[in-house]
Amino acid sequence: MPIALIVLAAGQGSRMQSDLPKVLHRVAHAPLLAHALRAGGTLRPDRVVVVAGHGGDAVEAATRALDPEAIVVRQTEQKGTAHAVAQARAALDGFSGDAVILYGDTPFIRPETLDAMLRARADGADIVVLGFEAADPGRYGRLVTDGDRLERIVEAKDATPEELRIRLCNSGVIVADKDLLFELIDQVGADNAAGEYYLTDIVALARAARRPARVVTCPEAETMGVNTRADLARAEATFQADMRREAMATGATLTAPETVFFAHDTVIGRDVTIEPNVVFGPDVTIESGATIRAFSHLEGCHVSDGCVVGPYARLRPGAELDRGVRIGNFVEVKAAQVHEGAKINHLTYIGDAEIGARANIGAGTITCNYDGVSKHRTIVGADAFIGSDTMLVAPVTIGAGAITGSGSVVTEDVPDDALALGRARQVTKPGYADRLRQALRTLKESR
């Protein structure tokens, strides 16, 4: 059955106390909206429609970046969830199949749960609603059932005392035939405490039309919505706890798991060791057997097997480490290819560069790659030895097997196996240190 994905992302999120639309707040370095789109994307939908409202231009721009083929429609007035879904009608013109409704502020719906809902739909239910047993039902809508049949959904503010005792609650996630969905939405009224058009009303309308509805359940944590900054922090904690468990279950060692923070797309191989207080930004892949030592920060980089990174290292976007590379303490690497077995062990910046196999980069080395207008490239050949405190002023090439003397400023290419010395000759004047101190004291006292 073809699938259309409808993601509701129009809410203002006033409780976030933010100028940023709620669905663009981030969990694990990705907007909440991205998590919803990723979950729905596992269904391989034929069409994706995002319903934007508050901050619509920003939500549309984010949607385009996440899924260029998604259709963005606007809900200009906030009249409830049924009204929001109705805005997707024109975008789904000509589509025949099932519609899956997700929420841009609910980031943890699992693909397995959506598959279960689609199976229930294929087994004969015209409408499938995702429910959960709530520890504290509170403000959640209640699912009123008769055996395995769903009779209706009652919003908490409209529920009777008896209905409020129900613990089976509504997540808002729905699967239904697209044509039936809009047919039922056309019948929804606003005769309720909020004066809104509730999407939940379609269940009772379907039952009245002898169209069966069913409930599929999932753990409560999976339906977590984000409405406040505190919710956002809880969502981040939930994501991180899940990622840590997954990393260890698939063969990584985390010596202090609670101190390691992953991004939504971090890839960790087997037999990787991650020491305490490591932070991963987006787009990081760590291959099997690598070690990431304490207090390191990585983003936009690739670390091959057998590498050791850190402690206190920073890998920025474009850092590519081949097998067996060593990146030590207080080393920063950006937009650079570091070939197999090279060592950059301490107090160094390597940017816009290529470092040859087995090269040794001494402490305090800097690639001076930016002149204020353009970035320039530094190339260091295989087996080269760069002496401590060398300034490599790009564009410059250091040949294979070449050596630079400590403290050199290298502004010209160095041939293979050559020694480059780019520093002034030392001048020593005996007794001048004491004479200089006396002169400085006299100057200070005279002021």
C-alpha positions in Angstrom: 0.0 0.0 0.0 1.5 3.4 -0.9 2.2 5.6 2.1 1.8 9.4 2.6 3.5 10.9 5.6 1.9 14.0 7.2 4.0 15.7 9.9 2.2 18.3 12.0 4.7 21.1 12.8 2.6 24.2 13.1 2.4 24.7 16.9 3.8 27.9 18.4 5.3 26.2 21.4 4.8 29.2 23.7 5.9 27.3 26.7 9.4 27.0 25.2 9.8 30.8 25.8 11.6 31.0 22.5 11.6 32.9 19.2 12.6 29.7 17.5 9.7 27.4 16.3 9.3 24.5 18.7 10.0 21.8 16.1 13.4 23.4 15.3 14.8 23.0 18.8 17.5 20.4 18.8 18.0 16.9 20.3 21.3 15.3 19.6 22.3 18.1 17.3 19.2 17.7 15.0 15.9 19.6 15.0 13.0 17.7 16.6 11.4 17.8 13.1 14.4 15.8 11.7 13.7 13.0 14.2 10.1 12.8 13.1 11.0 12.8 9.4 13.6 10.2 9.9 11.1 7.9 11.7 8.5 8.4 9.0 11.2 8.0 6.3 11.7 4.4 7.2 8.3 3.7 5.7 9.6 4.9 2.3 6.6 7.2 1.8 5.6 8.2 -1.6 4.7 11.7 -0.4 5.8 13.7 2.6 3.8 16.7 3.7 4.9 19.0 6.6 2.2 21.3 8.0 3.9 24.5 9.2 2.4 27.4 11.0 4.3 29.5 13.6 7.7 30.5 12.1 6.6 28.9 8.9 9.5 30.3 6.8 12.1 28.8 9.1 10.2 25.5 9.3 10.0 25.4 5.6 13.7 26.1 5.1 14.6 23.4 7.6 12.3 20.9 5.9 13.8 21.6 2.5 17.3 21.0 4.0 16.2 17.7 5.5 14.0 16.4 2.6 14.1 18.5 -0.6 11.1 16.5 -2.0 8.8 17.2 1.0 5.8 19.4 0.5 5.3 22.2 3.0 1.8 23.6 3.6 0.7 26.3 6.0 -1.8 26.4 8.8 -2.3 30.1 9.1 -4.9 29.8 11.9 -4.5 27.4 14.8 -7.9 25.7 14.9 -6.9 22.2 16.2 -5.3 19.1 14.9 -8.1 18.1 12.5 -7.8 21.5 10.9 -4.0 21.1 10.7 -4.3 17.8 8.9 -6.9 19.2 6.6 -4.2 21.6 5.2 -2.5 18.6 3.6 -5.5 17.8 1.5 -4.4 19.6 -1.7 -0.8 18.3 -1.4 -2.2 14.7 -1.4 -4.5 15.3 -4.4 -4.3 12.2 -6.7 -2.6 10.1 -4.0 -4.3 6.8 -3.1 -3.1 4.9 -0.1 -2.6 5.2 3.6 -1.8 8.4 5.5 0.5 8.2 8.5 0.2 11.2 10.9 3.3 12.1 13.0 4.2 15.1 15.1 7.2 17.3 14.7 7.7 17.6 18.5 7.5 13.9 19.2 11.0 12.6 18.3 11.1 9.0 19.5 8.5 7.0 17.6 10.2 3.8 16.5 10.1 2.3 13.0 9.0 -1.0 14.5 6.0 0.7 16.1 4.9 2.3 12.8 5.3 -1.1 11.1 3.0 -2.6 13.7 0.4 0.1 13.0 0.6 -0.7 9.3 0.1 -4.4 9.9 -3.0 -3.6 12.0 -4.2 -1.5 9.1 -3.6 -4.3 6.6 -5.4 -6.7 9.0 -8.7 -4.8 8.4 -8.7 -1.8 10.7 -9.8 1.4 8.8 -8.1 3.6 11.5 -5.2 2.6 13.7 -4.3 4.8 16.7 -1.1 4.6 18.7 -1.7 4.4 22.4 0.3 3.9 25.6 -0.3 3.1 29.3 0.5 6.3 31.1 2.0 6.4 34.6 0.2 9.7 35.1 -2.6 10.1 32.5 -3.1 13.7 33.5 -3.9 15.8 30.5 -3.7 13.0 27.9 -6.7 12.1 25.8 -8.1 8.7 26.9 -8.7 5.7 24.6 -12.1 4.2 25.2 -12.1 0.6 24.0 -14.4 -2.4 23.8 -12.2 -5.5 23.7 -9.7 -4.9 21.0 -11.9 -2.3 19.3 -11.3 1.4 19.7 -14.7 3.2 20.3 -13.6 6.8 20.7 -11.0 9.2 22.0 -11.9 11.6 24.8 -9.8 14.7 25.5 -9.0 15.1 29.2 -10.8 18.4 29.5 -13.9 16.9 28.0 -13.7 13.5 29.9 -16.1 12.3 32.6 -14.7 11.2 36.0 -15.0 7.6 34.9 -13.2 8.2 31.6 -10.4 10.1 33.5 -9.6 6.8 35.3 -8.6 5.2 32.0 -4.8 4.8 31.8 -4.7 3.9 28.1 -3.8 7.2 26.5 -3.6 8.7 23.0 -0.3 9.6 21.4 -1.9 11.4 18.5 -0.2 9.1 15.9 -2.7 7.7 13.4 -2.7 5.6 10.3 -5.8 5.6 8.1 -6.8 5.4 4.5 -6.2 8.9 3.0 -9.6 9.3 1.4 -11.4 8.1 4.5 -9.3 10.4 6.7 -10.3 13.5 4.9 -13.9 12.3 4.6 -14.1 12.0 8.4 -12.3 15.3 9.0 -15.0 17.1 7.0 -17.5 15.9 9.6 -15.5 17.0 12.6 -17.1 19.9 14.6 -15.7 22.2 17.2 -18.3 21.6 20.0 -15.8 21.0 22.8 -14.2 22.8 25.7 -11.5 24.3 23.5 -13.6 25.2 20.5 -11.1 23.4 18.3 -11.4 20.7 15.6 -10.0 17.6 17.2 -8.5 15.0 15.0 -9.4 12.5 17.7 -13.1 12.9 16.8 -12.6 10.8 13.6 -12.5 7.6 15.7 -16.1 8.0 16.9 -17.2 9.1 13.5 -15.6 6.1 11.9 -17.3 3.7 14.4 -20.7 5.4 13.7 -20.1 4.6 10.0 -19.2 1.0 10.9 -15.5 1.5 10.0 -13.5 -0.4 12.6 -10.7 1.3 14.6 -7.9 -0.4 16.6 -5.2 0.5 19.0 -1.5 -0.4 18.8 0.4 0.2 22.0 4.0 1.2 22.7 6.0 2.2 25.8 5.2 5.7 27.2 8.7 6.9 26.7 8.4 6.4 22.9 5.6 9.0 22.8 7.4 11.7 24.7 6.4 15.1 23.4 8.5 18.3 23.8 6.6 21.3 25.0 9.0 23.0 27.5 12.8 23.4 27.9 12.5 20.8 30.7 10.9 18.4 28.2 13.8 19.2 25.8 16.4 18.3 28.4 14.5 15.0 29.2 14.4 14.2 25.5 18.1 14.8 25.2 18.8 12.5 28.2 16.5 9.8 26.8 18.3 9.9 23.4 21.7 9.8 25.0 20.8 6.9 27.3 19.5 4.9 24.3 22.6 5.7 22.2 25.0 4.7 24.9 23.2 1.4 25.4 23.2 0.7 21.7 26.9 1.5 21.4 27.8 -0.8 24.1 25.4 -3.6 22.9 27.1 -3.5 19.5 30.6 -3.8 20.8 32.0 -0.4 22.0 33.6 0.2 25.4 32.4 3.4 27.2 34.4 3.7 30.4 32.1 6.3 31.8 28.9 6.1 29.7 27.0 8.9 31.4 29.7 11.4 30.3 29.7 10.6 26.6 27.4 12.5 24.3 26.4 11.4 20.8 24.8 13.1 17.8 21.8 11.7 16.0 24.0 10.2 13.3 27.1 9.1 15.1 28.4 5.7 13.8 30.6 3.7 16.2 32.3 0.4 15.1 33.1 -2.6 17.2 36.0 -2.6 19.8 36.0 1.1 19.9 37.0 2.6 23.2 35.6 5.9 24.3 37.0 7.4 27.4 35.1 9.9 29.7 33.8 13.3 28.7 33.8 12.8 24.9 31.4 14.8 22.8 30.3 13.9 19.2 28.9 16.5 16.9 27.1 15.6 13.7 28.5 13.4 11.0 31.1 11.4 12.8 32.2 7.8 12.0 34.5 5.9 14.2 35.8 2.6 12.7 36.5 -0.5 14.7 39.4 -0.6 17.0 39.9 3.1 17.4 40.3 4.8 20.8 38.9 8.2 21.6 40.5 9.5 24.7 39.0 11.7 27.4 37.8 15.3 26.9 37.8 15.2 23.1 35.3 16.9 20.7 34.6 15.5 17.3 32.4 16.7 14.5 32.2 16.1 10.7 35.1 13.7 10.7 36.1 10.1 9.9 38.4 8.1 12.2 39.8 4.8 10.8 40.6 1.6 12.6 43.5 1.6 15.1 43.6 5.4 15.5 44.1 7.1 18.9 42.5 10.5 19.3 43.1 12.7 22.4 43.0 13.4 25.2 41.7 17.0 24.8 41.7 16.8 21.0 39.4 18.5 18.6 38.5 17.1 15.2 36.5 19.5 13.0 34.6 19.0 9.8 36.7 17.5 7.0 39.2 15.7 9.3 39.9 12.3 7.7 42.2 10.0 9.7 43.6 6.9 8.0 44.6 3.7 9.8 46.8 4.0 12.9 47.0 7.8 13.0 47.8 9.4 16.4 46.2 12.7 17.4 47.3 13.8 20.8 46.5 16.3 23.5 45.5 19.8 22.5 45.6 19.1 18.7 43.0 20.5 16.4 42.5 19.1 12.9 40.2 20.7 10.3 39.6 19.9 6.6 42.7 17.7 6.5 43.6 14.2 5.3 46.0 12.5 7.7 47.5 9.4 6.1 48.3 6.0 7.7 50.6 6.0 10.7 51.1 9.8 10.9 51.6 11.3 14.3 50.4 14.7 15.5 50.9 14.2 19.2 50.5 17.6 20.9 49.8 21.3 20.9 49.3 21.6 17.1 46.8 23.0 14.6 46.5 21.3 11.2 44.0 22.9 8.8 43.4 22.6 5.1 46.2 20.1 4.8 47.4 16.7 3.7 49.8 14.9 6.0 51.7 12.0 4.5 52.0 8.5 5.8 54.2 8.1 8.9 55.0 11.8 9.0 55.7 13.2 12.5 54.4 16.6 13.3 56.2 18.2 16.3 54.6 20.1 19.1 53.5 23.7 18.5 53.3 23.3 14.7 50.7 25.4 12.9 49.6 25.4 9.3 49.1 29.1 8.6 46.3 28.5 6.1 44.2 31.6 6.1 45.3 35.1 4.9 42.1 36.8 5.8 40.5 36.3 2.4 41.3 32.8 1.2 42.2 29.4 2.6 45.4 27.8 1.4 46.6 24.2 1.4 49.6 22.7 3.1 51.0 19.3 2.0 53.5 17.3 4.1 55.0 14.3 2.4 55.4 10.8 3.7 58.0 10.2 6.4 58.6 13.9 6.8 59.6 15.3 10.2 58.3 18.7 11.2 60.3 20.1 14.1 58.5 21.6 17.1 57.1 25.1 16.8 57.2 25.2 13.0 55.0 27.6 11.2 54.0 26.2 7.8 52.8 29.2 5.8 50.4 27.9 3.1 50.4 27.3 0.2 53.5 25.2 0.9 54.6 21.7 0.2 57.1 19.7 2.4 58.6 16.8 0.4 58.7 13.2 1.4 61.4 12.5 4.1 62.1 16.2 4.5 62.9 17.8 7.9 62.2 21.3 9.2 64.2 22.7 12.1 62.4 23.6 15.3 61.2 27.1 15.4 61.2 27.5 11.6 58.9 29.7 9.6 58.6 27.8 6.3 57.3 30.0 3.4 58.7 28.1 0.4 58.4 24.5 -0.8 60.9 22.0 0.6 62.2 19.2 -1.7 62.2 15.6 -0.7 64.8 14.6 1.9 65.9 18.3 2.4 66.4 20.1 5.6 64.7 23.5 5.9 65.8 26.1 8.5 63.7 29.2 8.5 64.8 31.1 11.6 67.2 34.0 12.4 70.6 33.2 13.8 70.8 33.4 17.6 72.7 36.3 19.0 74.0 36.1 22.7 75.2 39.1 24.6 76.8 38.2 28.0 75.7 40.3 30.9 73.0 42.1 29.0 70.1 40.5 30.9 71.1 42.2 34.2 71.7 45.5 32.5 68.3 45.3 30.8 66.6 44.6 34.1 68.3 47.6 35.8 67.3 49.8 32.9 63.6 48.7 33.1 63.5 49.3 36.9 64.9 52.8 36.5 62.3 53.5 33.8 59.5 52.3 36.0 60.6 54.3 39.0 60.9 57.5 37.0 57.2 57.4 36.0 
